[in-house]
């Protein structure tokens, strides 16, 4: 699912960056650009980060659709 329209970054790319060690929205922005333009996607990035906070290696099994259903 496309998360960052400004930079055309999807949830899989963001999850890949989390798995590689991105720990916050600034890390994600530095790695792939998501969240670095208008900021409209930052809440979605924050949800993905929260879902993967304790297990970055498991980020590959998370999707934004799944995160959206669990506040």
Phi and psi restraints in degrees (range 20) as a CNS / XPLOR table:
assign (resid 1 and name C) (resid 2 and name N)
       (resid 2 and name CA) (resid 2 and name C) 1.0 -69.8 20.0 2
assign (resid 2 and name N) (resid 2 and name CA)
       (resid 2 and name C) (resid 3 and name N) 1.0 124.9 20.0 2
assign (resid 2 and name C) (resid 3 and name N)
       (resid 3 and name CA) (resid 3 and name C) 1.0 -104.1 20.0 2
assign (resid 3 and name N) (resid 3 and name CA)
       (resid 3 and name C) (resid 4 and name N) 1.0 -50.3 20.0 2
assign (resid 3 and name C) (resid 4 and name N)
       (resid 4 and name CA) (resid 4 and name C) 1.0 -105.7 20.0 2
assign (resid 4 and name N) (resid 4 and name CA)
       (resid 4 and name C) (resid 5 and name N) 1.0 106.5 20.0 2
assign (resid 4 and name C) (resid 5 and name N)
       (resid 5 and name CA) (resid 5 and name C) 1.0 -73.4 20.0 2
assign (resid 5 and name N) (resid 5 and name CA)
       (resid 5 and name C) (resid 6 and name N) 1.0 -33.1 20.0 2
assign (resid 5 and name C) (resid 6 and name N)
       (resid 6 and name CA) (resid 6 and name C) 1.0 -62.8 20.0 2
assign (resid 6 and name N) (resid 6 and name CA)
       (resid 6 and name C) (resid 7 and name N) 1.0 -40.0 20.0 2
assign (resid 6 and name C) (resid 7 and name N)
       (resid 7 and name CA) (resid 7 and name C) 1.0 -111.1 20.0 2
assign (resid 7 and name N) (resid 7 and name CA)
       (resid 7 and name C) (resid 8 and name N) 1.0 3.8 20.0 2
assign (resid 7 and name C) (resid 8 and name N)
       (resid 8 and name CA) (resid 8 and name C) 1.0 53.8 20.0 2
assign (resid 8 and name N) (resid 8 and name CA)
       (resid 8 and name C) (resid 9 and name N) 1.0 53.6 20.0 2
assign (resid 8 and name C) (resid 9 and name N)
       (resid 9 and name CA) (resid 9 and name C) 1.0 -111.9 20.0 2
assign (resid 9 and name N) (resid 9 and name CA)
       (resid 9 and name C) (resid 10 and name N) 1.0 128.9 20.0 2
assign (resid 9 and name C) (resid 10 and name N)
       (resid 10 and name CA) (resid 10 and name C) 1.0 -96.5 20.0 2
assign (resid 10 and name N) (resid 10 and name CA)
       (resid 10 and name C) (resid 11 and name N) 1.0 172.3 20.0 2
assign (resid 10 and name C) (resid 11 and name N)
       (resid 11 and name CA) (resid 11 and name C) 1.0 -63.5 20.0 2
assign (resid 11 and name N) (resid 11 and name CA)
       (resid 11 and name C) (resid 12 and name N) 1.0 -33.7 20.0 2
assign (resid 11 and name C) (resid 12 and name N)
       (resid 12 and name CA) (resid 12 and name C) 1.0 -62.0 20.0 2
assign (resid 12 and name N) (resid 12 and name CA)
       (resid 12 and name C) (resid 13 and name N) 1.0 -41.3 20.0 2
assign (resid 12 and name C) (resid 13 and name N)
       (resid 13 and name CA) (resid 13 and name C) 1.0 -64.8 20.0 2
assign (resid 13 and name N) (resid 13 and name CA)
       (resid 13 and name C) (resid 14 and name N) 1.0 -42.5 20.0 2
assign (resid 13 and name C) (resid 14 and name N)
       (resid 14 and name CA) (resid 14 and name C) 1.0 -64.4 20.0 2
assign (resid 14 and name N) (resid 14 and name CA)
       (resid 14 and name C) (resid 15 and name N) 1.0 -42.8 20.0 2
assign (resid 14 and name C) (resid 15 and name N)
       (resid 15 and name CA) (resid 15 and name C) 1.0 -63.7 20.0 2
assign (resid 15 and name N) (resid 15 and name CA)
       (resid 15 and name C) (resid 16 and name N) 1.0 -36.4 20.0 2
assign (resid 15 and name C) (resid 16 and name N)
       (resid 16 and name CA) (resid 16 and name C) 1.0 -61.7 20.0 2
assign (resid 16 and name N) (resid 16 and name CA)
       (resid 16 and name C) (resid 17 and name N) 1.0 -42.2 20.0 2
assign (resid 16 and name C) (resid 17 and name N)
       (resid 17 and name CA) (resid 17 and name C) 1.0 -67.1 20.0 2
assign (resid 17 and name N) (resid 17 and name CA)
       (resid 17 and name C) (resid 18 and name N) 1.0 -36.0 20.0 2
assign (resid 17 and name C) (resid 18 and name N)
       (resid 18 and name CA) (resid 18 and name C) 1.0 -64.3 20.0 2
assign (resid 18 and name N) (resid 18 and name CA)
       (resid 18 and name C) (resid 19 and name N) 1.0 -43.6 20.0 2
assign (resid 18 and name C) (resid 19 and name N)
       (resid 19 and name CA) (resid 19 and name C) 1.0 -62.8 20.0 2
assign (resid 19 and name N) (resid 19 and name CA)
       (resid 19 and name C) (resid 20 and name N) 1.0 -30.3 20.0 2
assign (resid 19 and name C) (resid 20 and name N)
       (resid 20 and name CA) (resid 20 and name C) 1.0 -81.1 20.0 2
assign (resid 20 and name N) (resid 20 and name CA)
       (resid 20 and name C) (resid 21 and name N) 1.0 -6.6 20.0 2
assign (resid 20 and name C) (resid 21 and name N)
       (resid 21 and name CA) (resid 21 and name C) 1.0 124.4 20.0 2
assign (resid 21 and name N) (resid 21 and name CA)
       (resid 21 and name C) (resid 22 and name N) 1.0 -0.1 20.0 2
assign (resid 21 and name C) (resid 22 and name N)
       (resid 22 and name CA) (resid 22 and name C) 1.0 -61.4 20.0 2
assign (resid 22 and name N) (resid 22 and name CA)
       (resid 22 and name C) (resid 23 and name N) 1.0 127.6 20.0 2
assign (resid 22 and name C) (resid 23 and name N)
       (resid 23 and name CA) (resid 23 and name C) 1.0 -110.4 20.0 2
assign (resid 23 and name N) (resid 23 and name CA)
       (resid 23 and name C) (resid 24 and name N) 1.0 -14.3 20.0 2
assign (resid 23 and name C) (resid 24 and name N)
       (resid 24 and name CA) (resid 24 and name C) 1.0 -152.0 20.0 2
assign (resid 24 and name N) (resid 24 and name CA)
       (resid 24 and name C) (resid 25 and name N) 1.0 179.4 20.0 2
assign (resid 24 and name C) (resid 25 and name N)
       (resid 25 and name CA) (resid 25 and name C) 1.0 -62.4 20.0 2
assign (resid 25 and name N) (resid 25 and name CA)
       (resid 25 and name C) (resid 26 and name N) 1.0 -31.9 20.0 2
assign (resid 25 and name C) (resid 26 and name N)
       (resid 26 and name CA) (resid 26 and name C) 1.0 -69.2 20.0 2
assign (resid 26 and name N) (resid 26 and name CA)
       (resid 26 and name C) (resid 27 and name N) 1.0 -39.1 20.0 2
assign (resid 26 and name C) (resid 27 and name N)
       (resid 27 and name CA) (resid 27 and name C) 1.0 -62.7 20.0 2
assign (resid 27 and name N) (resid 27 and name CA)
       (resid 27 and name C) (resid 28 and name N) 1.0 -43.2 20.0 2
assign (resid 27 and name C) (resid 28 and name N)
       (resid 28 and name CA) (resid 28 and name C) 1.0 -62.9 20.0 2
assign (resid 28 and name N) (resid 28 and name CA)
       (resid 28 and name C) (resid 29 and name N) 1.0 -45.1 20.0 2
assign (resid 28 and name C) (resid 29 and name N)
       (resid 29 and name CA) (resid 29 and name C) 1.0 -61.2 20.0 2
assign (resid 29 and name N) (resid 29 and name CA)
       (resid 29 and name C) (resid 30 and name N) 1.0 -41.9 20.0 2
assign (resid 29 and name C) (resid 30 and name N)
       (resid 30 and name CA) (resid 30 and name C) 1.0 -66.7 20.0 2
assign (resid 30 and name N) (resid 30 and name CA)
       (resid 30 and name C) (resid 31 and name N) 1.0 -35.3 20.0 2
assign (resid 30 and name C) (resid 31 and name N)
       (resid 31 and name CA) (resid 31 and name C) 1.0 -78.2 20.0 2
assign (resid 31 and name N) (resid 31 and name CA)
       (resid 31 and name C) (resid 32 and name N) 1.0 -40.2 20.0 2
assign (resid 31 and name C) (resid 32 and name N)
       (resid 32 and name CA) (resid 32 and name C) 1.0 -135.3 20.0 2
assign (resid 32 and name N) (resid 32 and name CA)
       (resid 32 and name C) (resid 33 and name N) 1.0 -3.8 20.0 2
assign (resid 32 and name C) (resid 33 and name N)
       (resid 33 and name CA) (resid 33 and name C) 1.0 92.0 20.0 2
assign (resid 33 and name N) (resid 33 and name CA)
       (resid 33 and name C) (resid 34 and name N) 1.0 -15.7 20.0 2
assign (resid 33 and name C) (resid 34 and name N)
       (resid 34 and name CA) (resid 34 and name C) 1.0 -61.7 20.0 2
assign (resid 34 and name N) (resid 34 and name CA)
       (resid 34 and name C) (resid 35 and name N) 1.0 129.3 20.0 2
assign (resid 34 and name C) (resid 35 and name N)
       (resid 35 and name CA) (resid 35 and name C) 1.0 88.4 20.0 2
assign (resid 35 and name N) (resid 35 and name CA)
       (resid 35 and name C) (resid 36 and name N) 1.0 1.6 20.0 2
assign (resid 35 and name C) (resid 36 and name N)
       (resid 36 and name CA) (resid 36 and name C) 1.0 -96.3 20.0 2
assign (resid 36 and name N) (resid 36 and name CA)
       (resid 36 and name C) (resid 37 and name N) 1.0 -4.9 20.0 2
assign (resid 36 and name C) (resid 37 and name N)
       (resid 37 and name CA) (resid 37 and name C) 1.0 -102.7 20.0 2
assign (resid 37 and name N) (resid 37 and name CA)
       (resid 37 and name C) (resid 38 and name N) 1.0 -95.9 20.0 2
assign (resid 37 and name C) (resid 38 and name N)
       (resid 38 and name CA) (resid 38 and name C) 1.0 -82.9 20.0 2
assign (resid 38 and name N) (resid 38 and name CA)
       (resid 38 and name C) (resid 39 and name N) 1.0 -22.9 20.0 2
assign (resid 38 and name C) (resid 39 and name N)
       (resid 39 and name CA) (resid 39 and name C) 1.0 87.0 20.0 2
assign (resid 39 and name N) (resid 39 and name CA)
       (resid 39 and name C) (resid 40 and name N) 1.0 -0.9 20.0 2
assign (resid 39 and name C) (resid 40 and name N)
       (resid 40 and name CA) (resid 40 and name C) 1.0 -63.6 20.0 2
assign (resid 40 and name N) (resid 40 and name CA)
       (resid 40 and name C) (resid 41 and name N) 1.0 -23.5 20.0 2
assign (resid 40 and name C) (resid 41 and name N)
       (resid 41 and name CA) (resid 41 and name C) 1.0 -93.4 20.0 2
assign (resid 41 and name N) (resid 41 and name CA)
       (resid 41 and name C) (resid 42 and name N) 1.0 -5.6 20.0 2
assign (resid 41 and name C) (resid 42 and name N)
       (resid 42 and name CA) (resid 42 and name C) 1.0 -57.0 20.0 2
assign (resid 42 and name N) (resid 42 and name CA)
       (resid 42 and name C) (resid 43 and name N) 1.0 -41.0 20.0 2
assign (resid 42 and name C) (resid 43 and name N)
       (resid 43 and name CA) (resid 43 and name C) 1.0 -59.6 20.0 2
assign (resid 43 and name N) (resid 43 and name CA)
       (resid 43 and name C) (resid 44 and name N) 1.0 -37.9 20.0 2
assign (resid 43 and name C) (resid 44 and name N)
       (resid 44 and name CA) (resid 44 and name C) 1.0 -68.0 20.0 2
assign (resid 44 and name N) (resid 44 and name CA)
       (resid 44 and name C) (resid 45 and name N) 1.0 -40.0 20.0 2
assign (resid 44 and name C) (resid 45 and name N)
       (resid 45 and name CA) (resid 45 and name C) 1.0 -63.3 20.0 2
assign (resid 45 and name N) (resid 45 and name CA)
       (resid 45 and name C) (resid 46 and name N) 1.0 -41.6 20.0 2
assign (resid 45 and name C) (resid 46 and name N)
       (resid 46 and name CA) (resid 46 and name C) 1.0 -60.7 20.0 2
assign (resid 46 and name N) (resid 46 and name CA)
       (resid 46 and name C) (resid 47 and name N) 1.0 -41.5 20.0 2
assign (resid 46 and name C) (resid 47 and name N)
       (resid 47 and name CA) (resid 47 and name C) 1.0 -64.4 20.0 2
assign (resid 47 and name N) (resid 47 and name CA)
       (resid 47 and name C) (resid 48 and name N) 1.0 -41.6 20.0 2
assign (resid 47 and name C) (resid 48 and name N)
       (resid 48 and name CA) (resid 48 and name C) 1.0 -63.8 20.0 2
assign (resid 48 and name N) (resid 48 and name CA)
       (resid 48 and name C) (resid 49 and name N) 1.0 -43.2 20.0 2
assign (resid 48 and name C) (resid 49 and name N)
       (resid 49 and name CA) (resid 49 and name C) 1.0 -60.6 20.0 2
assign (resid 49 and name N) (resid 49 and name CA)
       (resid 49 and name C) (resid 50 and name N) 1.0 -43.4 20.0 2
assign (resid 49 and name C) (resid 50 and name N)
       (resid 50 and name CA) (resid 50 and name C) 1.0 -64.2 20.0 2
assign (resid 50 and name N) (resid 50 and name CA)
       (resid 50 and name C) (resid 51 and name N) 1.0 -39.1 20.0 2
assign (resid 50 and name C) (resid 51 and name N)
       (resid 51 and name CA) (resid 51 and name C) 1.0 -66.9 20.0 2
assign (resid 51 and name N) (resid 51 and name CA)
       (resid 51 and name C) (resid 52 and name N) 1.0 -25.1 20.0 2
assign (resid 51 and name C) (resid 52 and name N)
       (resid 52 and name CA) (resid 52 and name C) 1.0 -110.1 20.0 2
assign (resid 52 and name N) (resid 52 and name CA)
       (resid 52 and name C) (resid 53 and name N) 1.0 5.3 20.0 2
assign (resid 52 and name C) (resid 53 and name N)
       (resid 53 and name CA) (resid 53 and name C) 1.0 -53.0 20.0 2
assign (resid 53 and name N) (resid 53 and name CA)
       (resid 53 and name C) (resid 54 and name N) 1.0 -45.1 20.0 2
assign (resid 53 and name C) (resid 54 and name N)
       (resid 54 and name CA) (resid 54 and name C) 1.0 -92.7 20.0 2
assign (resid 54 and name N) (resid 54 and name CA)
       (resid 54 and name C) (resid 55 and name N) 1.0 -6.0 20.0 2
assign (resid 54 and name C) (resid 55 and name N)
       (resid 55 and name CA) (resid 55 and name C) 1.0 -149.0 20.0 2
assign (resid 55 and name N) (resid 55 and name CA)
       (resid 55 and name C) (resid 56 and name N) 1.0 70.8 20.0 2
assign (resid 55 and name C) (resid 56 and name N)
       (resid 56 and name CA) (resid 56 and name C) 1.0 -56.1 20.0 2
assign (resid 56 and name N) (resid 56 and name CA)
       (resid 56 and name C) (resid 57 and name N) 1.0 -32.4 20.0 2
assign (resid 56 and name C) (resid 57 and name N)
       (resid 57 and name CA) (resid 57 and name C) 1.0 -65.8 20.0 2
assign (resid 57 and name N) (resid 57 and name CA)
       (resid 57 and name C) (resid 58 and name N) 1.0 -23.8 20.0 2
assign (resid 57 and name C) (resid 58 and name N)
       (resid 58 and name CA) (resid 58 and name C) 1.0 -85.6 20.0 2
assign (resid 58 and name N) (resid 58 and name CA)
       (resid 58 and name C) (resid 59 and name N) 1.0 1.2 20.0 2
assign (resid 58 and name C) (resid 59 and name N)
       (resid 59 and name CA) (resid 59 and name C) 1.0 -57.5 20.0 2
assign (resid 59 and name N) (resid 59 and name CA)
       (resid 59 and name C) (resid 60 and name N) 1.0 -29.1 20.0 2
assign (resid 59 and name C) (resid 60 and name N)
       (resid 60 and name CA) (resid 60 and name C) 1.0 -64.3 20.0 2
assign (resid 60 and name N) (resid 60 and name CA)
       (resid 60 and name C) (resid 61 and name N) 1.0 -20.5 20.0 2
assign (resid 60 and name C) (resid 61 and name N)
       (resid 61 and name CA) (resid 61 and name C) 1.0 -95.5 20.0 2
assign (resid 61 and name N) (resid 61 and name CA)
       (resid 61 and name C) (resid 62 and name N) 1.0 -0.8 20.0 2
assign (resid 61 and name C) (resid 62 and name N)
       (resid 62 and name CA) (resid 62 and name C) 1.0 -97.0 20.0 2
assign (resid 62 and name N) (resid 62 and name CA)
       (resid 62 and name C) (resid 63 and name N) 1.0 145.0 20.0 2
assign (resid 62 and name C) (resid 63 and name N)
       (resid 63 and name CA) (resid 63 and name C) 1.0 -128.4 20.0 2
assign (resid 63 and name N) (resid 63 and name CA)
       (resid 63 and name C) (resid 64 and name N) 1.0 156.1 20.0 2
assign (resid 63 and name C) (resid 64 and name N)
       (resid 64 and name CA) (resid 64 and name C) 1.0 -64.1 20.0 2
assign (resid 64 and name N) (resid 64 and name CA)
       (resid 64 and name C) (resid 65 and name N) 1.0 -35.3 20.0 2
assign (resid 64 and name C) (resid 65 and name N)
       (resid 65 and name CA) (resid 65 and name C) 1.0 -60.5 20.0 2
assign (resid 65 and name N) (resid 65 and name CA)
       (resid 65 and name C) (resid 66 and name N) 1.0 -41.8 20.0 2
assign (resid 65 and name C) (resid 66 and name N)
       (resid 66 and name CA) (resid 66 and name C) 1.0 -67.5 20.0 2
assign (resid 66 and name N) (resid 66 and name CA)
       (resid 66 and name C) (resid 67 and name N) 1.0 -39.2 20.0 2
assign (resid 66 and name C) (resid 67 and name N)
       (resid 67 and name CA) (resid 67 and name C) 1.0 -67.4 20.0 2
assign (resid 67 and name N) (resid 67 and name CA)
       (resid 67 and name C) (resid 68 and name N) 1.0 -38.0 20.0 2
assign (resid 67 and name C) (resid 68 and name N)
       (resid 68 and name CA) (resid 68 and name C) 1.0 -63.6 20.0 2
assign (resid 68 and name N) (resid 68 and name CA)
       (resid 68 and name C) (resid 69 and name N) 1.0 -25.8 20.0 2
assign (resid 68 and name C) (resid 69 and name N)
       (resid 69 and name CA) (resid 69 and name C) 1.0 -85.6 20.0 2
assign (resid 69 and name N) (resid 69 and name CA)
       (resid 69 and name C) (resid 70 and name N) 1.0 -10.6 20.0 2
assign (resid 69 and name C) (resid 70 and name N)
       (resid 70 and name CA) (resid 70 and name C) 1.0 -122.3 20.0 2
assign (resid 70 and name N) (resid 70 and name CA)
       (resid 70 and name C) (resid 71 and name N) 1.0 101.9 20.0 2
